[in-house]
Amino acid sequence: MSEGLFTEADWKLFRKKLPEWQENYMGELIKEYAAILADKGEASDKF
């Protein structure tokens, strides 16, 4: 990666948005896990 590819403004925006992106990602993972756990089936299959 070459130097100067990202500006300071890019990094500031990234740092500002990162917590929101992380929360959204974790929320989606929780929904997926909840669906897996709610499905009928063997506990060992869910684990």
N, C-alpha and C positions, 0 to 999 in steps of 0.2 A: 504494500500500500504506500503510495507516495505521500510525502508531507504536504500539508496544505489542502488536502482533499475536503476537509470539513472546516467550516468557519467557527469562530467563537459563538456566533449566534446559533449555529446548528447544535453545538454542545449544550448551550443554555436551554434550548427548546427540548432536546433529548432529556436532560436532567429534570425539566419541568414535567414532561409527559410520562416518564418512566414509572413513577408510583401508580398512576392511573392504569397504565398498561398492565402492570403486575397484578393489580387488584382484579381487573377484568379477566386476566388469564386464570388466576386462582379461582375466581367465581365459576368460570367454565369448567375447570377441573372438578370442583365440588359437585356441580350438576352431573357430570359424567360418573363420578364415584357413587353418588346417590342413586342414579339409575341402575348401575351395576348391582349395588347392594339391595335394591328393591326388587330386582328380578327374582323369579322363582328359580330354584336350582340348588345344587349342593353348595354348602359353605366353602368346601375346598376349591370349587371352581371359581368362586368369587374372590378367594384369597389369591 
